[in-house]
């Protein structure tokens, strides 16, 4: 994501004249070729250029999450190792913190496009 990214032009998860949240998810499913894809907390773009940014960022995040050799793998097993307890005992807050930490470490939102 660009360092000078202007979040004010987006409405977090809110429908707009260009696209609804549901349309965003359906289009991402198609463009990612993943019929079961879903994500919370995505920004709904206001134009085609914005959609292309969401698509590129989503692809980048998926690459990081799925890379088994990465130090930033996000999985139940790596969360268990991080917190030293079984995954079902890790709170949602701990899971969210873990995912945020791994995404920050990966630099996915620090790249200039």
C-alpha positions as CSV (number, residue, x, y, z in Angstrom):
1,X,0.0,0.0,0.0
2,X,1.3,3.5,-0.8
3,X,2.7,5.4,2.1
4,X,0.7,8.5,1.1
5,X,-2.5,6.5,0.9
6,X,-5.6,8.6,1.4
7,X,-8.0,6.7,3.6
8,X,-10.4,9.7,3.7
9,X,-11.6,8.8,0.2
10,X,-12.8,5.4,1.3
11,X,-15.7,4.4,3.6
12,X,-14.6,1.5,5.6
13,X,-17.0,-1.4,4.8
14,X,-19.7,0.9,3.7
15,X,-21.6,0.7,0.4
16,X,-21.3,3.6,-2.0
17,X,-22.4,4.5,-5.5
18,X,-19.6,2.5,-7.1
19,X,-19.8,-0.7,-5.2
20,X,-21.4,-2.4,-2.2
21,X,-19.5,-4.6,0.3
22,X,-21.2,-7.6,-1.1
23,X,-20.3,-6.7,-4.6
24,X,-16.7,-6.2,-3.5
25,X,-16.5,-9.7,-2.0
26,X,-18.2,-11.3,-5.0
27,X,-15.8,-9.6,-7.4
28,X,-12.8,-10.5,-5.3
29,X,-14.0,-14.1,-5.3
30,X,-14.1,-14.1,-9.1
31,X,-10.8,-12.2,-9.7
32,X,-9.0,-14.3,-7.1
33,X,-10.6,-17.5,-8.5
34,X,-11.6,-18.4,-4.9
35,X,-15.3,-19.1,-4.6
36,X,-15.2,-19.3,-0.8
37,X,-13.1,-16.1,-0.2
38,X,-14.4,-13.7,2.5
39,X,-12.8,-11.0,4.5
40,X,-13.9,-8.5,7.1
41,X,-12.8,-4.9,7.4
42,X,-12.0,-4.2,3.8
43,X,-12.4,-0.7,2.4
44,X,-15.1,-0.4,-0.3
45,X,-13.5,1.4,-3.2
46,X,-15.2,4.3,-4.9
47,X,-13.8,3.7,-8.4
48,X,-12.0,1.1,-10.6
49,X,-8.6,2.3,-9.6
50,X,-9.4,1.8,-6.0
51,X,-10.7,-1.7,-6.7
52,X,-7.4,-2.6,-8.4
53,X,-5.6,-1.5,-5.2
54,X,-7.8,-3.7,-3.0
55,X,-7.3,-6.6,-5.4
56,X,-3.5,-6.2,-5.4
57,X,-3.3,-5.8,-1.6
58,X,-5.5,-8.9,-1.1
59,X,-3.3,-10.9,-3.4
60,X,-0.2,-9.7,-1.5
61,X,-1.7,-10.6,1.8
62,X,-2.7,-14.1,0.6
63,X,0.8,-14.7,-0.7
64,X,2.2,-13.9,2.7
65,X,-0.3,-15.9,4.6
66,X,0.2,-19.0,2.4
67,X,4.0,-19.0,2.1
68,X,5.1,-22.0,4.3
69,X,8.7,-20.7,4.3
70,X,7.8,-17.3,5.5
71,X,8.6,-16.0,9.0
72,X,5.2,-14.4,8.8
73,X,3.0,-17.4,8.2
74,X,-0.4,-16.8,9.7
75,X,-1.9,-20.2,10.8
76,X,-3.3,-21.8,13.9
77,X,0.0,-23.6,14.4
78,X,2.1,-20.5,14.4
79,X,-0.4,-18.8,16.7
80,X,-0.1,-21.7,19.1
81,X,3.7,-21.3,19.0
82,X,3.4,-17.6,19.6
83,X,1.1,-17.9,22.6
84,X,2.2,-21.3,24.0
85,X,-1.3,-22.7,24.2
86,X,-3.7,-24.6,22.0
87,X,-5.4,-22.6,19.3
88,X,-8.9,-23.0,20.8
89,X,-7.6,-21.3,24.0
90,X,-6.3,-18.3,22.2
91,X,-8.8,-15.4,22.5
92,X,-10.1,-13.5,19.5
93,X,-8.2,-10.4,20.7
94,X,-5.0,-12.4,20.8
95,X,-5.7,-13.8,17.3
96,X,-6.4,-10.3,15.9
97,X,-3.2,-9.0,17.5
98,X,-1.2,-11.9,16.1
99,X,-2.5,-11.4,12.6
100,X,-1.8,-7.6,12.8
101,X,1.7,-8.3,14.0
102,X,2.4,-10.7,11.2
103,X,1.1,-8.4,8.5
104,X,3.1,-5.5,9.8
105,X,6.3,-7.7,9.9
106,X,5.6,-8.8,6.3
107,X,5.7,-5.2,5.1
108,X,2.5,-5.8,3.0
109,X,1.3,-2.3,3.8
110,X,4.7,-0.6,3.5
111,X,5.4,-1.2,-0.1
112,X,5.2,1.6,-2.7
113,X,3.1,0.6,-5.6
